[in-house]
Amino acid sequence: MEHPYKKFENTPLWGVINKGVDDLVENDDIEEMIKREYIVGYLCKLVSEIETENK
């Protein structure tokens, strides 16, 4: 089953957030308990909503 954040994949925002999560995992700052797509996708959704509100 596809995750609900598919529309954010292959966007610059997805790339930046994915890199940030990578860095946090590498530094043992966070531990992923769910698939990466859900973490990055949810954060992309939040940022996108804030950007929409501020227009």
mmCIF entry with sequence, helices, sheets and N, C-alpha, C, O atoms, coordinates in Angstrom:
data_MODEL
# 
_entry.id   MODEL 
# 
_entity.id                         1 
_entity.type                       polymer 
_entity.pdbx_number_of_molecules   1 
# 
_entity_poly.entity_id                      1 
_entity_poly.type                           'polypeptide(L)' 
_entity_poly.nstd_linkage                   no 
_entity_poly.nstd_monomer                   no 
_entity_poly.pdbx_seq_one_letter_code       MEHPYKKFENTPLWGVINKGVDDLVENDDIEEMIKREYIVGYLCKLVSEIETENK 
_entity_poly.pdbx_seq_one_letter_code_can   MEHPYKKFENTPLWGVINKGVDDLVENDDIEEMIKREYIVGYLCKLVSEIETENK 
_entity_poly.pdbx_strand_id                 A 
# 
loop_
_entity_poly_seq.entity_id 
_entity_poly_seq.num 
_entity_poly_seq.mon_id 
_entity_poly_seq.hetero 
1 1  MET n 
1 2  GLU n 
1 3  HIS n 
1 4  PRO n 
1 5  TYR n 
1 6  LYS n 
1 7  LYS n 
1 8  PHE n 
1 9  GLU n 
1 10 ASN n 
1 11 THR n 
1 12 PRO n 
1 13 LEU n 
1 14 TRP n 
1 15 GLY n 
1 16 VAL n 
1 17 ILE n 
1 18 ASN n 
1 19 LYS n 
1 20 GLY n 
1 21 VAL n 
1 22 ASP n 
1 23 ASP n 
1 24 LEU n 
1 25 VAL n 
1 26 GLU n 
1 27 ASN n 
1 28 ASP n 
1 29 ASP n 
1 30 ILE n 
1 31 GLU n 
1 32 GLU n 
1 33 MET n 
1 34 ILE n 
1 35 LYS n 
1 36 ARG n 
1 37 GLU n 
1 38 TYR n 
1 39 ILE n 
1 40 VAL n 
1 41 GLY n 
1 42 TYR n 
1 43 LEU n 
1 44 CYS n 
1 45 LYS n 
1 46 LEU n 
1 47 VAL n 
1 48 SER n 
1 49 GLU n 
1 50 ILE n 
1 51 GLU n 
1 52 THR n 
1 53 GLU n 
1 54 ASN n 
1 55 LYS n 
# 
_struct_asym.id          A 
_struct_asym.entity_id   1 
# 
loop_
_struct_conf.conf_type_id 
_struct_conf.id 
_struct_conf.pdbx_PDB_helix_id 
_struct_conf.beg_label_comp_id 
_struct_conf.beg_label_asym_id 
_struct_conf.beg_label_seq_id 
_struct_conf.pdbx_beg_PDB_ins_code 
_struct_conf.end_label_comp_id 
_struct_conf.end_label_asym_id 
_struct_conf.end_label_seq_id 
_struct_conf.pdbx_end_PDB_ins_code 
_struct_conf.beg_auth_comp_id 
_struct_conf.beg_auth_asym_id 
_struct_conf.beg_auth_seq_id 
_struct_conf.end_auth_comp_id 
_struct_conf.end_auth_asym_id 
_struct_conf.end_auth_seq_id 
_struct_conf.pdbx_PDB_helix_class 
_struct_conf.details 
_struct_conf.pdbx_PDB_helix_length 
HELX_P HELX_P1 AA1 LYS A 6  ? PHE A 8  ? LYS A 6  PHE A 8  5 ? 3  
HELX_P HELX_P2 AA2 PRO A 12 ? GLU A 26 ? PRO A 12 GLU A 26 1 ? 15 
HELX_P HELX_P3 AA3 ARG A 36 ? GLU A 53 ? ARG A 36 GLU A 53 1 ? 18 
# 
_struct_conf_type.id          HELX_P 
_struct_conf_type.criteria    ? 
_struct_conf_type.reference   ? 
# 
loop_
_atom_site.group_PDB 
_atom_site.id 
_atom_site.type_symbol 
_atom_site.label_atom_id 
_atom_site.label_alt_id 
_atom_site.label_comp_id 
_atom_site.label_asym_id 
_atom_site.label_entity_id 
_atom_site.label_seq_id 
_atom_site.pdbx_PDB_ins_code 
_atom_site.Cartn_x 
_atom_site.Cartn_y 
_atom_site.Cartn_z 
_atom_site.occupancy 
_atom_site.B_iso_or_equiv 
_atom_site.pdbx_formal_charge 
_atom_site.auth_seq_id 
_atom_site.auth_comp_id 
_atom_site.auth_asym_id 
_atom_site.auth_atom_id 
_atom_site.pdbx_PDB_model_num 
ATOM 1   N N  . MET A 1 1  ? 0.838  -1.197 0.000  1.00 0.00 ? 1  MET A N  1 
ATOM 2   C CA . MET A 1 1  ? 0.000  0.000  0.000  1.00 0.00 ? 1  MET A CA 1 
ATOM 3   C C  . MET A 1 1  ? 0.875  1.250  0.000  1.00 0.00 ? 1  MET A C  1 
ATOM 4   O O  . MET A 1 1  ? 1.891  1.315  0.693  1.00 0.00 ? 1  MET A O  1 
ATOM 5   N N  . GLU A 1 2  ? 0.466  2.228  -0.782 1.00 0.00 ? 2  GLU A N  1 
ATOM 6   C CA . GLU A 1 2  ? 1.213  3.478  -0.842 1.00 0.00 ? 2  GLU A CA 1 
ATOM 7   C C  . GLU A 1 2  ? 0.920  4.330  0.387  1.00 0.00 ? 2  GLU A C  1 
ATOM 8   O O  . GLU A 1 2  ? -0.154 4.252  0.983  1.00 0.00 ? 2  GLU A O  1 
ATOM 9   N N  . HIS A 1 3  ? 1.898  5.136  0.743  1.00 0.00 ? 3  HIS A N  1 
ATOM 10  C CA . HIS A 1 3  ? 1.686  6.053  1.861  1.00 0.00 ? 3  HIS A CA 1 
ATOM 11  C C  . HIS A 1 3  ? 0.914  7.282  1.370  1.00 0.00 ? 3  HIS A C  1 
ATOM 12  O O  . HIS A 1 3  ? 0.905  7.570  0.173  1.00 0.00 ? 3  HIS A O  1 
ATOM 13  N N  . PRO A 1 4  ? 0.275  7.999  2.279  1.00 0.00 ? 4  PRO A N  1 
ATOM 14  C CA . PRO A 1 4  ? -0.577 9.131  1.875  1.00 0.00 ? 4  PRO A CA 1 
ATOM 15  C C  . PRO A 1 4  ? 0.185  10.404 1.505  1.00 0.00 ? 4  PRO A C  1 
ATOM 16  O O  . PRO A 1 4  ? -0.438 11.427 1.219  1.00 0.00 ? 4  PRO A O  1 
ATOM 17  N N  . TYR A 1 5  ? 1.503  10.361 1.505  1.00 0.00 ? 5  TYR A N  1 
ATOM 18  C CA . TYR A 1 5  ? 2.289  11.572 1.263  1.00 0.00 ? 5  TYR A CA 1 
ATOM 19  C C  . TYR A 1 5  ? 3.018  11.517 -0.076 1.00 0.00 ? 5  TYR A C  1 
ATOM 20  O O  . TYR A 1 5  ? 4.002  12.228 -0.279 1.00 0.00 ? 5  TYR A O  1 
ATOM 21  N N  . LYS A 1 6  ? 2.541  10.683 -0.978 1.00 0.00 ? 6  LYS A N  1 
ATOM 22  C CA . LYS A 1 6  ? 3.192  10.446 -2.268 1.00 0.00 ? 6  LYS A CA 1 
ATOM 23  C C  . LYS A 1 6  ? 3.433  11.743 -3.048 1.00 0.00 ? 6  LYS A C  1 
ATOM 24  O O  . LYS A 1 6  ? 4.435  11.871 -3.751 1.00 0.00 ? 6  LYS A O  1 
ATOM 25  N N  . LYS A 1 7  ? 2.508  12.704 -2.920 1.00 0.00 ? 7  LYS A N  1 
ATOM 26  C CA . LYS A 1 7  ? 2.630  13.939 -3.710 1.00 0.00 ? 7  LYS A CA 1 
ATOM 27  C C  . LYS A 1 7  ? 3.857  14.764 -3.323 1.00 0.00 ? 7  LYS A C  1 
ATOM 28  O O  . LYS A 1 7  ? 4.292  15.619 -4.094 1.00 0.00 ? 7  LYS A O  1 
ATOM 29  N N  . PHE A 1 8  ? 4.413  14.521 -2.155 1.00 0.00 ? 8  PHE A N  1 
ATOM 30  C CA . PHE A 1 8  ? 5.583  15.282 -1.725 1.00 0.00 ? 8  PHE A CA 1 
ATOM 31  C C  . PHE A 1 8  ? 6.902  14.658 -2.172 1.00 0.00 ? 8  PHE A C  1 
ATOM 32  O O  . PHE A 1 8  ? 7.941  15.318 -2.168 1.00 0.00 ? 8  PHE A O  1 
ATOM 33  N N  . GLU A 1 9  ? 6.854  13.375 -2.559 1.00 0.00 ? 9  GLU A N  1 
ATOM 34  C CA . GLU A 1 9  ? 8.091  12.723 -2.993 1.00 0.00 ? 9  GLU A CA 1 
ATOM 35  C C  . GLU A 1 9  ? 8.662  13.443 -4.209 1.00 0.00 ? 9  GLU A C  1 
ATOM 36  O O  . GLU A 1 9  ? 7.921  14.045 -4.986 1.00 0.00 ? 9  GLU A O  1 
ATOM 37  N N  . ASN A 1 10 ? 9.953  13.382 -4.366 1.00 0.00 ? 10 ASN A N  1 
ATOM 38  C CA . ASN A 1 10 ? 10.654 14.013 -5.491 1.00 0.00 ? 10 ASN A CA 1 
ATOM 39  C C  . ASN A 1 10 ? 10.496 15.526 -5.522 1.00 0.00 ? 10 ASN A C  1 
ATOM 40  O O  . ASN A 1 10 ? 10.582 16.143 -6.584 1.00 0.00 ? 10 ASN A O  1 
ATOM 41  N N  . THR A 1 11 ? 10.264 16.125 -4.353 1.00 0.00 ? 11 THR A N  1 
ATOM 42  C CA . THR A 1 11 ? 10.233 17.586 -4.267 1.00 0.00 ? 11 THR A CA 1 
ATOM 43  C C  . THR A 1 11 ? 11.468 18.034 -3.487 1.00 0.00 ? 11 THR A C  1 
ATOM 44  O O  . THR A 1 11 ? 12.043 17.246 -2.736 1.00 0.00 ? 11 THR A O  1 
ATOM 45  N N  . PRO A 1 12 ? 11.876 19.279 -3.655 1.00 0.00 ? 12 PRO A N  1 
ATOM 46  C CA . PRO A 1 12 ? 13.004 19.780 -2.872 1.00 0.00 ? 12 PRO A CA 1 
ATOM 47  C C  . PRO A 1 12 ? 12.744 19.688 -1.367 1.00 0.00 ? 12 PRO A C  1 
ATOM 48  O O  . PRO A 1 12 ? 13.657 19.397 -0.595 1.00 0.00 ? 12 PRO A O  1 
ATOM 49  N N  . LEU A 1 13 ? 11.505 19.936 -0.954 1.00 0.00 ? 13 LEU A N  1 
ATOM 50  C CA . LEU A 1 13 ? 11.164 19.864 0.469  1.00 0.00 ? 13 LEU A CA 1 
ATOM 51  C C  . LEU A 1 13 ? 11.396 18.458 1.009  1.00 0.00 ? 13 LEU A C  1 
ATOM 52  O O  . LEU A 1 13 ? 11.956 18.294 2.093  1.00 0.00 ? 13 LEU A O  1 
ATOM 53  N N  . TRP A 1 14 ? 10.973 17.456 0.271  1.00 0.00 ? 14 TRP A N  1 
ATOM 54  C CA . TRP A 1 14 ? 11.174 16.054 0.678  1.00 0.00 ? 14 TRP A CA 1 
ATOM 55  C C  . TRP A 1 14 ? 12.674 15.787 0.847  1.00 0.00 ? 14 TRP A C  1 
ATOM 56  O O  . TRP A 1 14 ? 13.092 15.174 1.829  1.00 0.00 ? 14 TRP A O  1 
ATOM 57  N N  . GLY A 1 15 ? 13.467 16.242 -0.099 1.00 0.00 ? 15 GLY A N  1 
ATOM 58  C CA . GLY A 1 15 ? 14.905 16.005 -0.039 1.00 0.00 ? 15 GLY A CA 1 
ATOM 59  C C  . GLY A 1 15 ? 15.553 16.617 1.187  1.00 0.00 ? 15 GLY A C  1 
ATOM 60  O O  . GLY A 1 15 ? 16.390 15.986 1.833  1.00 0.00 ? 15 GLY A O  1 
ATOM 61  N N  . VAL A 1 16 ? 15.172 17.838 1.510  1.00 0.00 ? 16 VAL A N  1 
ATOM 62  C CA . VAL A 1 16 ? 15.743 18.536 2.666  1.00 0.00 ? 16 VAL A CA 1 
ATOM 63  C C  . VAL A 1 16 ? 15.340 17.839 3.966  1.00 0.00 ? 16 VAL A C  1 
ATOM 64  O O  . VAL A 1 16 ? 16.180 17.596 4.833  1.00 0.00 ? 16 VAL A O  1 
ATOM 65  N N  . ILE A 1 17 ? 14.063 17.523 4.095  1.00 0.00 ? 17 ILE A N  1 
ATOM 66  C CA . ILE A 1 17 ? 13.600 16.883 5.329  1.00 0.00 ? 17 ILE A CA 1 
ATOM 67  C C  . ILE A 1 17 ? 14.184 15.483 5.458  1.00 0.00 ? 17 ILE A C  1 
ATOM 68  O O  . ILE A 1 17 ? 14.561 15.072 6.555  1.00 0.00 ? 17 ILE A O  1 
ATOM 69  N N  . ASN A 1 18 ? 14.263 14.751 4.365  1.00 0.00 ? 18 ASN A N  1 
ATOM 70  C CA . ASN A 1 18 ? 14.853 13.415 4.403  1.00 0.00 ? 18 ASN A CA 1 
ATOM 71  C C  . ASN A 1 18 ? 16.308 13.473 4.846  1.00 0.00 ? 18 ASN A C  1 
ATOM 72  O O  . ASN A 1 18 ? 16.758 12.634 5.627  1.00 0.00 ? 18 ASN A O  1 
ATOM 73  N N  . LYS A 1 19 ? 17.041 14.459 4.351  1.00 0.00 ? 19 LYS A N  1 
ATOM 74  C CA . LYS A 1 19 ? 18.450 14.632 4.757  1.00 0.00 ? 19 LYS A CA 1 
ATOM 75  C C  . LYS A 1 19 ? 18.529 14.959 6.246  1.00 0.00 ? 19 LYS A C  1 
ATOM 76  O O  . LYS A 1 19 ? 19.394 14.442 6.953  1.00 0.00 ? 19 LYS A O  1 
ATOM 77  N N  . GLY A 1 20 ? 17.635 15.807 6.716  1.00 0.00 ? 20 GLY A N  1 
ATOM 78  C CA . GLY A 1 20 ? 17.610 16.147 8.142  1.00 0.00 ? 20 GLY A CA 1 
ATOM 79  C C  . GLY A 1 20 ? 17.343 14.930 9.003  1.00 0.00 ? 20 GLY A C  1 
ATOM 80  O O  . GLY A 1 20 ? 17.994 14.740 10.031 1.00 0.00 ? 20 GLY A O  1 
ATOM 81  N N  . VAL A 1 21 ? 16.395 14.106 8.596  1.00 0.00 ? 21 VAL A N  1 
ATOM 82  C CA . VAL A 1 21 ? 16.105 12.875 9.349  1.00 0.00 ? 21 VAL A CA 1 
ATOM 83  C C  . VAL A 1 21 ? 17.306 11.942 9.300  1.00 0.00 ? 21 VAL A C  1 
ATOM 84  O O  . VAL A 1 21 ? 17.654 11.328 10.308 1.00 0.00 ? 21 VAL A O  1 
ATOM 85  N N  . ASP A 1 22 ? 17.946 11.829 8.135  1.00 0.00 ? 22 ASP A N  1 
ATOM 86  C CA . ASP A 1 22 ? 19.175 11.023 8.020  1.00 0.00 ? 22 ASP A CA 1 
ATOM 87  C C  . ASP A 1 22 ? 20.214 11.470 9.046  1.00 0.00 ? 22 ASP A C  1 
ATOM 88  O O  . ASP A 1 22 ? 20.791 10.649 9.759  1.00 0.00 ? 22 ASP A O  1 
ATOM 89  N N  . ASP A 1 23 ? 20.443 12.769 9.111  1.00 0.00 ? 23 ASP A N  1 
ATOM 90  C CA . ASP A 1 23 ? 21.445 13.301 10.034 1.00 0.00 ? 23 ASP A CA 1 
ATOM 91  C C  . ASP A 1 23 ? 21.092 12.990 11.484 1.00 0.00 ? 23 ASP A C  1 
ATOM 92  O O  . ASP A 1 23 ? 21.959 12.604 12.268 1.00 0.00 ? 23 ASP A O  1 
ATOM 93  N N  . LEU A 1 24 ? 19.826 13.156 11.839 1.00 0.00 ? 24 LEU A N  1 
ATOM 94  C CA . LEU A 1 24 ? 19.400 12.883 13.211 1.00 0.00 ? 24 LEU A CA 1 
ATOM 95  C C  . LEU A 1 24 ? 19.544 11.413 13.570 1.00 0.00 ? 24 LEU A C  1 
ATOM 96  O O  . LEU A 1 24 ? 19.936 11.082 14.688 1.00 0.00 ? 24 LEU A O  1 
ATOM 97  N N  . VAL A 1 25 ? 19.228 10.529 12.628 1.00 0.00 ? 25 VAL A N  1 
ATOM 98  C CA . VAL A 1 25 ? 19.376 9.090  12.873 1.00 0.00 ? 25 VAL A CA 1 
ATOM 99  C C  . VAL A 1 25 ? 20.855 8.728  13.012 1.00 0.00 ? 25 VAL A C  1 
ATOM 100 O O  . VAL A 1 25 ? 21.233 7.984  13.917 1.00 0.00 ? 25 VAL A O  1 
ATOM 101 N N  . GLU A 1 26 ? 21.689 9.255  12.118 1.00 0.00 ? 26 GLU A N  1 
ATOM 102 C CA . GLU A 1 26 ? 23.132 8.966  12.174 1.00 0.00 ? 26 GLU A CA 1 
ATOM 103 C C  . GLU A 1 26 ? 23.750 9.415  13.492 1.00 0.00 ? 26 GLU A C  1 
ATOM 104 O O  . GLU A 1 26 ? 24.646 8.751  14.013 1.00 0.00 ? 26 GLU A O  1 
ATOM 105 N N  . ASN A 1 27 ? 23.282 10.532 14.034 1.00 0.00 ? 27 ASN A N  1 
ATOM 106 C CA . ASN A 1 27 ? 23.815 11.071 15.288 1.00 0.00 ? 27 ASN A CA 1 
ATOM 107 C C  . ASN A 1 27 ? 23.167 10.448 16.521 1.00 0.00 ? 27 ASN A C  1 
ATOM 108 O O  . ASN A 1 27 ? 23.452 10.846 17.651 1.00 0.00 ? 27 ASN A O  1 
ATOM 109 N N  . ASP A 1 28 ? 22.291 9.465  16.293 1.00 0.00 ? 28 ASP A N  1 
ATOM 110 C CA . ASP A 1 28 ? 21.546 8.825  17.386 1.00 0.00 ? 28 ASP A CA 1 
ATOM 111 C C  . ASP A 1 28 ? 20.693 9.825  18.169 1.00 0.00 ? 28 ASP A C  1 
ATOM 112 O O  . ASP A 1 28 ? 20.477 9.660  19.370 1.00 0.00 ? 28 ASP A O  1 
ATOM 113 N N  . ASP A 1 29 ? 20.216 10.855 17.486 1.00 0.00 ? 29 ASP A N  1 
ATOM 114 C CA . ASP A 1 29 ? 19.327 11.827 18.117 1.00 0.00 ? 29 ASP A CA 1 
ATOM 115 C C  . ASP A 1 29 ? 17.882 11.335 18.114 1.00 0.00 ? 29 ASP A C  1 
ATOM 116 O O  . ASP A 1 29 ? 17.106 11.654 19.015 1.00 0.00 ? 29 ASP A O  1 
ATOM 117 N N  . ILE A 1 30 ? 17.528 10.553 17.087 1.00 0.00 ? 30 ILE A N  1 
ATOM 118 C CA . ILE A 1 30 ? 16.195 9.965  17.020 1.00 0.00 ? 30 ILE A CA 1 
ATOM 119 C C  . ILE A 1 30 ? 16.307 8.519  16.567 1.00 0.00 ? 30 ILE A C  1 
ATOM 120 O O  . ILE A 1 30 ? 17.313 8.106  15.990 1.00 0.00 ? 30 ILE A O  1 
ATOM 121 N N  . GLU A 1 31 ? 15.256 7.762  16.840 1.00 0.00 ? 31 GLU A N  1 
ATOM 122 C CA . GLU A 1 31 ? 15.152 6.379  16.388 1.00 0.00 ? 31 GLU A CA 1 
ATOM 123 C C  . GLU A 1 31 ? 13.855 6.256  15.607 1.00 0.00 ? 31 GLU A C  1 
ATOM 124 O O  . GLU A 1 31 ? 12.790 6.625  16.101 1.00 0.00 ? 31 GLU A O  1 
ATOM 125 N N  . GLU A 1 32 ? 13.941 5.743  14.399 1.00 0.00 ? 32 GLU A N  1 
ATOM 126 C CA . GLU A 1 32 ? 12.760 5.595  13.564 1.00 0.00 ? 32 GLU A CA 1 
ATOM 127 C C  . GLU A 1 32 ? 11.954 4.385  14.010 1.00 0.00 ? 32 GLU A C  1 
ATOM 128 O O  . GLU A 1 32 ? 12.469 3.269  14.082 1.00 0.00 ? 32 GLU A O  1 
ATOM 129 N N  . MET A 1 33 ? 10.689 4.621  14.307 1.00 0.00 ? 33 MET A N  1 
ATOM 130 C CA . MET A 1 33 ? 9.801  3.550  14.742 1.00 0.00 ? 33 MET A CA 1 
ATOM 131 C C  . MET A 1 33 ? 8.789  3.182  13.650 1.00 0.00 ? 33 MET A C  1 
ATOM 132 O O  . MET A 1 33 ? 8.116  2.155  13.739 1.00 0.00 ? 33 MET A O  1 
ATOM 133 N N  . ILE A 1 34 ? 8.690  4.026  12.629 1.00 0.00 ? 34 ILE A N  1 
ATOM 134 C CA . ILE A 1 34 ? 7.813  3.760  11.493 1.00 0.00 ? 34 ILE A CA 1 
ATOM 135 C C  . ILE A 1 34 ? 8.623  3.981  10.228 1.00 0.00 ? 34 ILE A C  1 
ATOM 136 O O  . ILE A 1 34 ? 9.756  4.457  10.283 1.00 0.00 ? 34 ILE A O  1 
ATOM 137 N N  . LYS A 1 35 ? 8.041  3.636  9.089  1.00 0.00 ? 35 LYS A N  1 
ATOM 138 C CA . LYS A 1 35 ? 8.745  3.799  7.820  1.00 0.00 ? 35 LYS A CA 1 
ATOM 139 C C  . LYS A 1 35 ? 9.103  5.259  7.584  1.00 0.00 ? 35 LYS A C  1 
ATOM 140 O O  . LYS A 1 35 ? 8.352  6.169  7.936  1.00 0.00 ? 35 LYS A O  1 
ATOM 141 N N  . ARG A 1 36 ? 10.254 5.454  6.987  1.00 0.00 ? 36 ARG A N  1 
ATOM 142 C CA . ARG A 1 36 ? 10.767 6.795  6.700  1.00 0.00 ? 36 ARG A CA 1 
ATOM 143 C C  . ARG A 1 36 ? 9.772  7.638  5.911  1.00 0.00 ? 36 ARG A C  1 
ATOM 144 O O  . ARG A 1 36 ? 9.648  8.839  6.153  1.00 0.00 ? 36 ARG A O  1 
ATOM 145 N N  . GLU A 1 37 ? 9.065  7.021  4.975  1.00 0.00 ? 37 GLU A N  1 
ATOM 146 C CA . GLU A 1 37 ? 8.115  7.769  4.143  1.00 0.00 ? 37 GLU A CA 1 
ATOM 147 C C  . GLU A 1 37 ? 7.055  8.478  4.980  1.00 0.00 ? 37 GLU A C  1 
ATOM 148 O O  . GLU A 1 37 ? 6.611  9.572  4.631  1.00 0.00 ? 37 GLU A O  1 
ATOM 149 N N  . TYR A 1 38 ? 6.653  7.857  6.079  1.00 0.00 ? 38 TYR A N  1 
ATOM 150 C CA . TYR A 1 38 ? 5.634  8.462  6.934  1.00 0.00 ? 38 TYR A CA 1 
ATOM 151 C C  . TYR A 1 38 ? 6.207  9.618  7.755  1.00 0.00 ? 38 TYR A C  1 
ATOM 152 O O  . TYR A 1 38 ? 5.521  10.612 7.995  1.00 0.00 ? 38 TYR A O  1 
ATOM 153 N N  . ILE A 1 39 ? 7.433  9.489  8.175  1.00 0.00 ? 39 ILE A N  1 
ATOM 154 C CA . ILE A 1 39 ? 8.082  10.564 8.936  1.00 0.00 ? 39 ILE A CA 1 
ATOM 155 C C  . ILE A 1 39 ? 8.280  11.787 8.046  1.00 0.00 ? 39 ILE A C  1 
ATOM 156 O O  . ILE A 1 39 ? 7.838  12.890 8.370  1.00 0.00 ? 39 ILE A O  1 
ATOM 157 N N  . VAL A 1 40 ? 8.948  11.569 6.926  1.00 0.00 ? 40 VAL A N  1 
ATOM 158 C CA . VAL A 1 40 ? 9.253  12.679 6.018  1.00 0.00 ? 40 VAL A CA 1 
ATOM 159 C C  . VAL A 1 40 ? 7.969  13.253 5.427  1.00 0.00 ? 40 VAL A C  1 
ATOM 160 O O  . VAL A 1 40 ? 7.817  14.471 5.334  1.00 0.00 ? 40 VAL A O  1 
ATOM 161 N N  . GLY A 1 41 ? 7.060  12.392 5.035  1.00 0.00 ? 41 GLY A N  1 
ATOM 162 C CA . GLY A 1 41 ? 5.809  12.848 4.443  1.00 0.00 ? 41 GLY A CA 1 
ATOM 163 C C  . GLY A 1 41 ? 4.995  13.704 5.389  1.00 0.00 ? 41 GLY A C  1 
ATOM 164 O O  . GLY A 1 41 ? 4.455  14.736 4.990  1.00 0.00 ? 41 GLY A O  1 
ATOM 165 N N  . TYR A 1 42 ? 4.903  13.286 6.640  1.00 0.00 ? 42 TYR A N  1 
ATOM 166 C CA . TYR A 1 42 ? 4.132  14.055 7.613  1.00 0.00 ? 42 TYR A CA 1 
ATOM 167 C C  . TYR A 1 42 ? 4.755  15.433 7.841  1.00 0.00 ? 42 TYR A C  1 
ATOM 168 O O  . TYR A 1 42 ? 4.043  16.435 7.911  1.00 0.00 ? 42 TYR A O  1 
ATOM 169 N N  . LEU A 1 43 ? 6.070  15.480 7.955  1.00 0.00 ? 43 LEU A N  1 
ATOM 170 C CA . LEU A 1 43 ? 6.742  16.767 8.144  1.00 0.00 ? 43 LEU A CA 1 
ATOM 171 C C  . LEU A 1 43 ? 6.568  17.662 6.918  1.00 0.00 ? 43 LEU A C  1 
ATOM 172 O O  . LEU A 1 43 ? 6.384  18.871 7.055  1.00 0.00 ? 43 LEU A O  1 
ATOM 173 N N  . CYS A 1 44 ? 6.625  17.077 5.726  1.00 0.00 ? 44 CYS A N  1 
ATOM 174 C CA . CYS A 1 44 ? 6.375  17.849 4.504  1.00 0.00 ? 44 CYS A CA 1 
ATOM 175 C C  . CYS A 1 44 ? 4.960  18.418 4.518  1.00 0.00 ? 44 CYS A C  1 
ATOM 176 O O  . CYS A 1 44 ? 4.750  19.571 4.141  1.00 0.00 ? 44 CYS A O  1 
ATOM 177 N N  . LYS A 1 45 ? 3.998  17.622 4.947  1.00 0.00 ? 45 LYS A N  1 
ATOM 178 C CA . LYS A 1 45 ? 2.605  18.069 5.022  1.00 0.00 ? 45 LYS A CA 1 
ATOM 179 C C  . LYS A 1 45 ? 2.476  19.256 5.972  1.00 0.00 ? 45 LYS A C  1 
ATOM 180 O O  . LYS A 1 45 ? 1.806  20.238 5.654  1.00 0.00 ? 45 LYS A O  1 
ATOM 181 N N  . LEU A 1 46 ? 3.113  19.168 7.129  1.00 0.00 ? 46 LEU A N  1 
ATOM 182 C CA . LEU A 1 46 ? 3.043  20.267 8.096  1.00 0.00 ? 46 LEU A CA 1 
ATOM 183 C C  . LEU A 1 46 ? 3.647  21.546 7.535  1.00 0.00 ? 46 LEU A C  1 
ATOM 184 O O  . LEU A 1 46 ? 3.048  22.615 7.652  1.00 0.00 ? 46 LEU A O  1 
ATOM 185 N N  . VAL A 1 47 ? 4.809  21.450 6.937  1.00 0.00 ? 47 VAL A N  1 
ATOM 186 C CA . VAL A 1 47 ? 5.467  22.627 6.369  1.00 0.00 ? 47 VAL A CA 1 
ATOM 187 C C  . VAL A 1 47 ? 4.610  23.192 5.239  1.00 0.00 ? 47 VAL A C  1 
ATOM 188 O O  . VAL A 1 47 ? 4.453  24.408 5.131  1.00 0.00 ? 47 VAL A O  1 
ATOM 189 N N  . SER A 1 48 ? 4.069  22.340 4.418  1.00 0.00 ? 48 SER A N  1 
ATOM 190 C CA . SER A 1 48 ? 3.234  22.784 3.309  1.00 0.00 ? 48 SER A CA 1 
ATOM 191 C C  . SER A 1 48 ? 1.987  23.512 3.805  1.00 0.00 ? 48 SER A C  1 
ATOM 192 O O  . SER A 1 48 ? 1.584  24.518 3.222  1.00 0.00 ? 48 SER A O  1 
ATOM 193 N N  . GLU A 1 49 ? 1.388  23.019 4.856  1.00 0.00 ? 49 GLU A N  1 
ATOM 194 C CA . GLU A 1 49 ? 0.202  23.677 5.431  1.00 0.00 ? 49 GLU A CA 1 
ATOM 195 C C  . GLU A 1 49 ? 0.547  25.057 5.969  1.00 0.00 ? 49 GLU A C  1 
ATOM 196 O O  . GLU A 1 49 ? -0.218 26.004 5.784  1.00 0.00 ? 49 GLU A O  1 
ATOM 197 N N  . ILE A 1 50 ? 1.680  25.178 6.627  1.00 0.00 ? 50 ILE A N  1 
ATOM 198 C CA . ILE A 1 50 ? 2.097  26.477 7.156  1.00 0.00 ? 50 ILE A CA 1 
ATOM 199 C C  . ILE A 1 50 ? 2.371  27.454 6.010  1.00 0.00 ? 50 ILE A C  1 
ATOM 200 O O  . ILE A 1 50 ? 1.989  28.622 6.079  1.00 0.00 ? 50 ILE A O  1 
ATOM 201 N N  . GLU A 1 51 ? 3.033  26.972 4.958  1.00 0.00 ? 51 GLU A N  1 
ATOM 202 C CA . GLU A 1 51 ? 3.306  27.839 3.806  1.00 0.00 ? 51 GLU A CA 1 
ATOM 203 C C  . GLU A 1 51 ? 2.008  28.319 3.175  1.00 0.00 ? 51 GLU A C  1 
ATOM 204 O O  . GLU A 1 51 ? 1.917  29.474 2.759  1.00 0.00 ? 51 GLU A O  1 
ATOM 205 N N  . THR A 1 52 ? 1.015  27.460 3.099  1.00 0.00 ? 52 THR A N  1 
ATOM 206 C CA . THR A 1 52 ? -0.276 27.826 2.518  1.00 0.00 ? 52 THR A CA 1 
ATOM 207 C C  . THR A 1 52 ? -0.987 28.862 3.370  1.00 0.00 ? 52 THR A C  1 
ATOM 208 O O  . THR A 1 52 ? -1.582 29.803 2.844  1.00 0.00 ? 52 THR A O  1 
ATOM 209 N N  . GLU A 1 53 ? -0.925 28.693 4.681  1.00 0.00 ? 53 GLU A N  1 
ATOM 210 C CA . GLU A 1 53 ? -1.560 29.637 5.597  1.00 0.00 ? 53 GLU A CA 1 
ATOM 211 C C  . GLU A 1 53 ? -0.923 31.021 5.521  1.00 0.00 ? 53 GLU A C  1 
ATOM 212 O O  . GLU A 1 53 ? -1.608 32.027 5.707  1.00 0.00 ? 53 GLU A O  1 
ATOM 213 N N  . ASN A 1 54 ? 0.360  31.082 5.256  1.00 0.00 ? 54 ASN A N  1 
ATOM 214 C CA . ASN A 1 54 ? 1.080  32.347 5.262  1.00 0.00 ? 54 ASN A CA 1 
ATOM 215 C C  . ASN A 1 54 ? 1.031  33.088 3.931  1.00 0.00 ? 54 ASN A C  1 
ATOM 216 O O  . ASN A 1 54 ? 1.663  34.135 3.790  1.00 0.00 ? 54 ASN A O  1 
ATOM 217 N N  . LYS A 1 55 ? 0.307  32.575 2.969  1.00 0.00 ? 55 LYS A N  1 
ATOM 218 C CA . LYS A 1 55 ? 0.223  33.246 1.660  1.00 0.00 ? 55 LYS A CA 1 
ATOM 219 C C  . LYS A 1 55 ? -0.861 34.273 1.653  1.00 0.00 ? 55 LYS A C  1 
ATOM 220 O O  . LYS A 1 55 ? -1.077 34.936 0.638  1.00 0.00 ? 55 LYS A O  1 
# 
